[in-house]
Amino acid sequence: EGGVFTFGAGGYGQLGHNSTSHEINPRKVFELMGSVVTQITCGRQHTTAFVPSSGRIYSFGLGGNGQLGTGTTSNRKSPFTVKGNWLPYSTQCPIIKDSEECYCVKRIFSGGDQSFAHYFYPQNMVPPDDFRYPDFLKQIWTVNETFIQRLLTFPSGRLPVEIANEIDGTFSSAGCLNGSFLALSNDDHYKTSTRFSGVDMNAARLLFHKLIQPDHAHISQQVAASLEKNLIPKLTSSLPDVEALRLYLTLPECPLMSDANNFTTLAIPFGSAILNLEKAPLKVLENWWSVLEPPLFLKIVELYKDVVVHLLKLCKIGIPASERRILTNFLHTAFRVLEILHRVFIQYDRFYIHEIQDLIDIRNDYVNWVQQQVFGMDVNHGLTEVRLVAVWNLMLPTDTFTLFFFQMAVDQAHRQNLSSLFLPVFESVNPCLILMVRRDNIVGDAVEVLRKTKNVDYKKPLKVIFVGEEAVDAGGVRKEFFLLIMRELLDPKYGMFRYYEESRLIWFSDKTFEDSDLFHLIGVVCGLAIYNFTIVDLHFPLALYKKLLNKKPSLDDLKELMPDVGRGMQHLLDYPEDDVEEAFCLNFTITVENFGTTEIKELVPNGADIPVVKQNRQDFVDAYVDYIFNKSVASLFSAFHAGFHKVCGGKVLQLFQPSELQAMVIGNTNYDWKELEKNTEYKGEYWADHPTIKIFWEVFHGLSLEKKKQFLLFLTGSDRIPILGMKCLKLVIQPTGGGEGYLPVAHTCFNLLDLPKYTDKETLKSKLIQAIDHYEGFSLV
């Protein structure tokens, strides 16, 4: 209808409401009511409007530099006519006095503290522009279905000049790409903000894949050239608006980016552009990444993982010394992009690059890194220059760490023994840690032996000898030792740990009478289990492993250990009203049980006198979490921490994440049941194609996941698998006498299953389920 509404800052009268007030809602400009306005422009703090019926321009707002065109430098709080002999458009040439020079406005412009207009003289006037009706012929080029279909109609070969120019113009312009792939099915692209990109990522993927095809290599070459030479080099660190970040989301969807031939010309320069972004736009980009569907986000992760592998392969085959520094810089860029991506998506295993262990010298780079850390040496070898810590922390699977340091410990013992051949004054060093214990005093003997053990010996392979038994420890005796000692230490008679029924987890009990030696022993046992690839059934929450890595437990950890309490704390934080004190009636104290009585502990000094209100409720929750996981168990955890770090301490521990360390101790759940079958060995009359074995695996693979996990618990003592995966979980099945009326029997220490020679599938299934359902732990064996 030609009405004008303004809103926002009005400190200089630029809203035209005859005031300098700000407006938070759109408000119609009264002075322009009754006039049809067809053009409106805004400068820094002034506004201009064009009324075609009179041919006049009106202006209002800041006028200190004469930008209002009123003949003064005064501000105007309401629309005022710009000086000039203005004529409205007419199809007939108006009669004008010879002394007057008149103007017919074509288009008005404003920006900064300036205003100007395009005009025609009356004798050759043309209709003025009308901003209410966009001219689609004057819009920027974008990548859309029509554009792509038109390109694909041209046969392979040389493109017409005008088409090549359109491709080049589109893919050389950040504006063109930022205006492409918008969410047009609704008005979402109008809601673009720091949290919402307004981009239809599925449309971007579909259109890019339609455009970049092997059958139209000439189009791909032109697009690649435009991206490489014009677009990416001109990307800046500071952006005018969040909309200018859209291409950072969509460009990785272009298949050209994932082509190894373009890694150094497109992917690496694009990564550099991401790294060059200022803090604010980078944060917006991270926000947008965080709400992408996982497959879309992981495509970017996979792109830069592939870049790393490609560059490392180039390093391995050898490159001229003159190019090595360039390649190092490229690697550095890829690593840093992956670090940023990792901040957004912290599922660590998605960043592992399994090929990397075959492409770098882990031992050499670790030594170089340690020299840098300890001695401050500038060692320029391998990957030390390119953020070795990031490489190890992000990209190497956890089992690689353990294998590496386990082997280093064994090698060190062998080197010491070799040197003793030439230097007889030194005593021979056993390449293994020998632990001789009695079954009826396993805890006391273990404490005594380990107390005398040198720190360097803890990282050696463990060999266990039970006094009075001749069994050779090929792994089974060691596993039995871990099972027995953990069962003993977790026995309620010691009262060392509290069991939480709802979560089925344990935590240190501050009411125990045991001294710190036993907590120290459990820490040592957990460390030894890691170095000997033995998982222990230790039901601690993730908070334990956070504390071992010097990371603070959070409310999420409280929710894991004490779900009811955790939910209550979250409800407190989410409570929307202001009457927190009256609604919850809390103060900075905690009520604990103490041998049948209740005791109130203050979370902070004078906590009983500090009510929990809306302003300090976060402090209360933090103090509560701190009490549960830190203050109440400080001395006990300190002993456990010392024992664990005696075995697993050192700089390398900082390369682990809490969930990875947890998996090293208690195993993981990355099941591969076919791999389990493949690795199983058979004894006696059994072999892989024996009728009983064939129906056994048919039954097993038909079980539910829960039953399969119960079977693992029944046979191995744990329903989780070693960190190295199913390939390291070797089962043995042997026949047993007694007939089909007997149940299968598990020898947990040796992962050995005694399986009667069942001939009927239903009988085998019934007996197997009966056996695993009645399994109550190690005592059954």
N, C-alpha and C positions, 0 to 999 in steps of 0.2 A: 504493500500500500504506500510505500515511500516514507513511512515514519522512521524516526531515529531514536534508538534506545542507547543509553550509555550507563556504565557502571565501573567501579574500581576506584583508583586514586583520583581525587578531585582537588588537590591542594592549590592548584593554580587556576581553577575554574574550567579545566579542560573537559568537564562533563557537561557544561552548558546549562546548569540548573540555577544560575544566578547565586551560586554559593561556592565555598571552597571545601565543602564536606565530601567525605568519601561515601560511595554507595556500594552496598553489598548485594543489592538486587538490581536488575535492569529497570531503568526509569526513563520514561519518554521525555524528550527535550521539548518543553512547552513552547519555546519561542519559534520552533520550526513546525509546530502543528498547523495543519491547513495547507502546508506545502509538500509537494512530492519531491523527496530527495532521491536522486539516482546515483550519486557518487559521494563517498565519504572516505577521508584519509586521516591518519593519525601520525603526528610527529612524536618527539620525545615527551613533550608535555603540552601539546596543542592539537586541535582538531579542525579540519576544514570540511565543509559540506557544499554540494552543488545542487541548485534548484533549476532545472531546465526551463520551467515555465517563464521564469524571469531572466534566465541566463546568468544569474548572480552566484557568486561564491560567498559563503559565510564562514567566519572563523571565530574561535574562542579558545581561551587558555593562556599559556605563557606567551608574552610578547616582547620580552626583553631584548631580543635581537631583530625585531621587526618582522618576525615570521608570520604575524597575523595579517600583514598587508593593509593595516588600517591607517597608516600614516603616522603612527606613534609607536612607542615601545612599551605602552601600558598593557597590562594583562586584561583580559576580558572574561567575565564569568558567565556570559550568555552570548549567543550568536550575534555577530556584527558583520555588516557587509564589507567585503574586501573592496578597496577603492579601484575604480576602473569603469570605463564606458562599456558595460556588458550588454550584449544583445542576445535574446533567445533565438534558437534555431527556427528558421522559416523556409518553406520551399520557394517563397518569393523574395527577391532581393529588396530589402527595406530602403526607404529614402533617407539619406543621411546628409547632414550639413557638411559642406566642404571643410569646415574648420575642425570637425570632430573626427577622431580616429577611434573606431569601435572594434570590439573583439567578440568573437563567438567561441565559447569554451568547447574544446574537444575532450580533454581529460585533465583531472587535477592530481597532484602528487604532494605528499608530505613525508618528511624523514628528518630525524635529528631536530635541529632548530631551523629548518628550511621548509619553504613551500614553493611550488611553481605550477604552472598550467600550460598545457598545449592549447593553442587557439588557431582559428582561421579568421581571415577578414570576411566581412559580410558578402562580398561579391563571389567568393568561392567556398562558402560555408558547407560543412557536412554535419550529419547528426552527431550529437555528443554520445559518448559511451554510457551505457547503463549497467552499473555494477550488479544490478539485481538479476541479470540474465548472463550467466557465464558463457563465454565463447569457447566451445570445445576445441576449435581449431587452434586456439592459442595456448592450450594446456601443454605442460611438459610431456616429453616422451616417457612412457613407462613400459615395463615388461608385463604384458598381458596376453590373453589367449589370442586376440585378434592380431597383435603384433607378431606373435610366434607363427601362427598359421600363414601369415603373409610371407614371412621369411622362408618357411619350409616349402613354399610353392616354387622357389627358384631351384633349378637343377644344380647338381654338384659342379663345382668349378668356380670361375670368377664371378663375384657378385657385382651387380650394377653399382655405379658410383654412389647414387643417391641412397641405395639400401645400405651399402658399407658405411656411409656417413651417418645414417640413422643408428646403426648398431654401435658405431664408435661414440656417437653423441650420448646414447643411452647409458652405455657401460663405462663411459669416462666421467659421468656426472653423479656425484653423491646424491644430489637432489632427485634425479630420475629414479635411482634405486630406492631411496627412502620413500618415494611416492608410489612404489610398486608393492604388490602383494598385500595391500591393505585389507582388513577384515570388512568387506563390503556387504556381507549378508545381513548385517545390522549396523548400528552406529558406533561400534566398538572403537573404530579408529579415531573417532572424535574424543574419546576418553583417554588418549595417550597421556601417560604420566610416568613418574619415577617407578611405579609398580606395574604399569601396563603398557605394552609396546604398541598395541593396535595392529599388529601384523598377523596375517593368516599364514602360519608356518607350513601348513600342509599345502596351501596354494603355491608357496615359494618352492617347495620340493618338487611338486608336480610340474610346474612351469619350467623350472631349470632343467629337469630331466627331459622334457619335451624338446627344449631348445638345443641342448648339448647331446648330439647323437653321432655315432661313428659314420653314419651315411651322409652327414652334413659337416664334414671336417672344416670346410671353408668358413662356416659360421663360427665354429668353436675357436678357430685360429684368430678370427677378428675379435671375438669377445675376450680371449686371453690377452691379446695384444693391448686392447683398451684398458683392461684391468691392470695389467703390469706397468704400462707406460704412463697412464693418465690418472686413473682413479686412486689406486693404493698409494702412490707416492705423494698425492696431494691431501691425504687424510691428515687432519690436524689434531692436536692434543686438546684444544679448547673448542667446544661446540656451542652454537647459538641456542640450541634447544634440544630437549630430549628426543624429538623426532629425528634428529640428525644421527641418532645411534642405531636406527633400524637396520641399516645395511650390515652392521656388525653381527646381527642375528641371522640375516638371510643369506649373506654371501657364503658361509660355510656349506650351505645346501647345494651350491653349484658344483657339479661333478668335476669341473676343472680343478677345483681346490684339492680334491682327493687324488688327483693324478700325480704319481711320483715324479713325472717329468716336469711338473710345475711347482714342486715343493720349494725350491730355492727362489723361484721368480714370483710366486703368488702366496703360498701358505706362510713362508717365513716373513716376508714383508708385511703381510696382513697381521701376523702375530706381533711384529714390532709396532704396528699402529695401535694394537690393543694395549701394549705395554706403555706406549707414549701418552695414553689418555690421562688427563688430570684426575685427581682423586674423586671428584664429584661425578663426572660422567662414567668413570669406571665402576663406581658403586651402583649407578643406575643400571649399567649393563649386567652387573652381577645379580641385581634384583630380577631383571628380566630372565636371565639364565635360570635362576632358582625356581621359576614357575613354569618353565618349559616341561613338556612331557619328557620322561627319562630317555626314550629313544632319540629324540631330537637333540637333547643336551649331550648325550653320550656320543653322538656323531662328531661333535667338535673334539671331545676327548680322544676318540679313536683317530681323528685326523692328526693330532699332534703326537700321539703315540707312534703312528706310522712314520711321521717325519723323523722322530728320534731314531727309530730302527733303520730307516733309510740312510741317515747321516752316519750312524755308527758302522753300517756295512761299508760305506765309502771309506771310513777311517781304517777299517780292518784290511781292505784290499790295497790300501796304500794310496796316498795323495802327495803331491809335491809339497815340500816344506813351505813354499810361498803361499799355498792355499790353506794350510793347516789352521792358521789363526782365523781366517774367514769361516771355516767350518766350525771351529770352536765357538765363534760368536753365534752362528746359526743354532748350534746345540743349546747354547745359553738361552737364546730366545725361546726355543721350544720348551725347555724345562720351566722357564718362568711363566709361560702361558699355562702349562699344566699345573703349576703351583696355584695360580689364580683360579683355575677351574676347580681345583681341589678344595679351595676355600668354600666354593658354592656347593659342591657335591662330595661329601666326605665318606662315601662308601669306598674304602681304601682299595679293595681288591679290583675295582674297575679301573684303577690306574696302574696296576701291575703290568709290566712288559716282560713276559717270560723269556723272550728271545735275548734280553739284554745280558743275561748271565753268560751267553755264548759269544757276546760281542765285545766285552770289556774284560780286563784283567782285574778281577775283584780284589785279589790279595794285594797287588801292587798299588791300586788306588786307595785301599784302606790304609796301608802303611803310610802313603803320602799324606792322606788326610790327618792321620794321628800326628805325624810330624808337624803339620801346620797347626793343629790344635794345641799340642804340648809345647813345641819349641818355637812356634811362630815362623817356621821356615816357609819360604816361598818356593814350593816344589811344582814345577810345571810339567807334570807327566799325566798321561791318561786323561781321566775326566776330572781331575782335581780342580782344574781351572774352571770347570763349568758346574759348580755347585754340586759337588759329590754327595753332600748330605741329602739334597733334594732327590737325587737319582736313587739313592738307597732307600730313602724314606717313602718315596712315592711309587717306585717302579719295580723294585725287586721283591718277589714273593717272600713271605716270612720264612718258609722252610729253607730258602737259600741262605739266609742269615745263619740259621742254626747249623746247617751242614758245614758252612764255611768255618765258623768258630770252633765247632766240634773237631774238625780236621786239624785246625791250627793247634789246638791243645795236644792232640795225639802227636803231631809232627814235632812239637816242641819237646815232648818227652823222648822221642826217638833221637832228636839232635843231641839232647843231653847225654843219652846213653852212648851215642857214637863218640862224643867228646871224651867220655870216661875211658875209652879204649886207649887214648893217647895221654890222658891225665888221670892216672890211677888213684890219685888222692881223692877224687870225687867218688861218691857212692853211686851205684847203679840206680837209675830211675825207672820205676815200673811204668809202662805205658798205660796202665789201667789204675783206677782207684779201687782197691780191694777192701770190701766191707765184710768182716767176719762177725756173725751175730748168732745168738741162740734164740730159738723160736719162743721159748718161755720168758725171755727177757729182751725182746727185740728193741724196745724203746731205750732201755738203759744202755744196752750194748752200742746201739747206733749213736747215742749221745756221746758216749765215751770215745768211740773210734773217730767220730767226726770232729770232736774237740781237739784231737791231736793231729788232724790232717792239715797239711799246708794249703794255703789258698790256691796255689797253682795246680794242685792235684784235683780240685773239685771239678774242673772242666774236662777231665779225662773220662774215657768210657768206664762205666761202673760194672764191677764184677762182684757178685754177692755169693758168699759161702755160708751156708747154715751149718753150724758146728755139729759134727757127728754124721753128716750126710755127704755122700760122694758125688752127687749130681754135678755135672759140669754146667756152668751158667752160659747157655747159648741164647739167653733172652728170657726164657720161662722163669728161671729162679729170680732174676732181677724183677720181673713183673710181679711175681708172688711177693717179693719183699715190699714193693710199693703198696700193693693191696693190703698186706698185713699191717704194715706200720701206720698207714693212713686210717685203717679201721680201728686200730688201737688208739691213736691220738685223738680221733673224733669220738671216742667212746664217752657217753654222758658221765661216766664215773670221774672223769677229769674235770668236767664242768668248764672246759676252756672256751666253748662256743655256745651261742644261743641259737636255737632252731626256730625259724619263723614259719608257722604252719601254712599261712596263706600263700607265701611265695615259694615255700620249700627250699629256702636258702638259709645259710648260716652266717653269723657275724661274731666277732670277738665278744666274749662275755666279760663285763667288768666286775663280775662277782666271783671269778675263779680264785682258788687258793693256790693254784700251781704257779711255780716260779717261771721266769722268763726263758729258761733253757728249753722248755718244750715248744714254746712259740718260735724260738730261734731254730729248733730242729725242723718244724714244719716248713719254715721258710727255706731251709737248706734242701729238704726233700722236694719241694716244688721246683727249685732250681735244678736239682739233679734230674728230675723227671724231664725237664726241657732238654737238657744236654744228652739224655739217653733215649729220646723219642718215645717216651712212655707217658701215656695220659693217665692222670689220677682223677678219681671221682671226688672232686672238691667243689662243693656247691656254694661258692662265694659269689656275691654280686660283682658287677663290673667295677664298682667303686674300689674294690681291693686293688685291681690292676691300674686304675687311675692313680691311686696313692703310691703304688710302687714306682710309677713314672712321674711322680711329683706333680700330678694334675689334681685340681680340686674336685671332690664329689659335688654333685648338684642335686636339685630337687628331683630330677629324673632318676637318680640313683636311689633316693628315698622311696620313690614310687615302686622301683623294682624290688627293694628289700621289704618294705612295709606298705603294700598297695593302699590299704585303708587310710593310713596316716598321710600318705602322699596325696591321695585324692582330697583329703580334708584340707591340706595345705594349699593345693591348687584352687579349691573352692574359696578359701580365704583371700587369695590373691585376685581371683576373678570377681569377687563380690562387688556389685556395681554401686551400692548405696554408700552414704557417708557414715552411717551408724555402725561401723565395724566394732567398736568397743562394746556397745549394747548388744549387738547380735551374737558375738562370739565369746564375750566375757573371758578374754585371755590376758595373761601378762607374760613377761619374759622368763618363764619357768617351764620345767618339764617334770612330769610325774613318772617315777621309775619304781619298779618292784624291787624289794630288797628282802629276800628270804621270808616271804609271806606278808610283809608289811609294805606300805607305800612310802616313798620318800620324795620330797620336792627339791629339785636342783635348780639353781639359778643359771640361766643361759648367759647372762651378763651381770656385772656387779650391780647389786640392788635391783635385780630383775623383777623381784616380787612387787616392787613399787612402780614398775613401768608398765602401764596398760598397752595392749596392742591396738593401735588406731590405724586409720587408712594411710597415714603418712609414713608409719614405720613397720607396716606389715611385711614388706620385703626383707627388712632387717631381721625381723622375728624368724621368718622362714629360713634365712641364711644361717642364723644362730642355731636353730634347731638341727638343721642338716650338719652343721659343724660339730655340734655336741655328739650326735649319733655316730658319725664317721671318724671324728678326730679326737675331741677332748676326752670323751668317756673311755677311750681305748688307747690312749697315747702310748703308754709304756708297753702294752702288749703288742701293738702293731710295730713299735720301734724294734722290738726283738725279732719279730717276723721279718721286717724289712732288712735288718742286718743279716739274718740268715740267708735270705733270698739273694741279696746283693753280694754276699760272699761268693756265691756261685755264678750269678748272672750279672754282676755289676760291671761297670765300665762304660766308656763312651758309646759303645754300640747300642746300649739299651735305650738311649734317647731316640734311636731311629724307629722304635716300635710305637704302634698305637695301642691303647688299652685293650681293644677288642682282639688285636693280633696276639698280644701277650696272653690274654685269657685262652685263646685257641691253642697256644703252645702248651698250656698246662692241662686243660681239660678236653682238648680236641675240638673238632668242629662238626658241622652237620652237612658237609658237602658229599652226600651219599651218591655212590655210583654202584648199584647192585650188580650190574653185569660185570663190572670190574672185579667185584668180590668173587663172583662165580669163576671168572677167568683165572684168578690167582689162587684158588683153593687147591690144596694137595690132597691126595688120597692114599690110604695105606691098606695093606692086606689085600683082600679080594676086590676092593673097590677101585674103580677107575671112572673117568669122566662119563663114559657111555654105559656104565652099569645100570640095569633097570631101576634099582633102588635110588641111585644117585639122580637119574633122570627125573623120576617122579618127585624126589626131594626138591629139586630146583623148580619144577613146575608149581609145586605147592608154595615154595618160598616166594617166588615172584608174584603169586596171586594174593599174598597177604597184604593187608593194609600197611601204610607207612608206620603206624603206631606199633603194629605187631612185629614188623621188621626191626624196629628199634628195640623192642623187647627181646628179640632174638639176639641182637648184638650184646645187650646187657647180660643175658643168660650165658652167652658163650665167652665173652671177653671181659666182663666185669664193668663195662661202660656202654652206654647207648650212643656214644660219640666216637669219631674216628680220629686217628692221628693227623697232625697238621700236614703231613706229607701226602695224605689222601688214602683212598682205598687200596692203592697199589702197594702200600706198606702194611696192610692188614691181611695177613696170610692165615687162612683157616685150614685146619686139617680134619678130615673126616675118615673115621675108621670103623669097620664092622664090629659088632659085638654079639655075643651069643645070648640065648635066653628066649628068643622067639618074639613074635609080634605083640605079645602082651606087655612088653617092657617099654619104658619111656626112654627117649634119648637122654644121654648124660653128658654134661659139659665139664671139661677140665680147664677151668678159666685161665690158669697160669700159662697154658700152652695153646690157647685158642683151639682146643682139640674137642671134637664132637664124636662121642660113641653113638653110632646110629644103627639100631637093629635092622635086620634085612627085611624091611617091610615090602610086601608085594602089592599092596592095595593103596591107592592114592588117598582114599578117605581115611583109612586107618592111620597112615603116616601123618596126615594133616591133624587129625584128632589128637594123636599122641604128642606131636610137636607143640601144638597150642597148649595142651595140658601141662607140658614140661615148662614152657616159658611163662605161663600164667602163675605157676606155683613157685617160681624162682624168688627167693627172698634175699639174695645176696651171696656173698662169698662163702657163707657158712654151709650152703647146700652142697658145695663141692667138697 
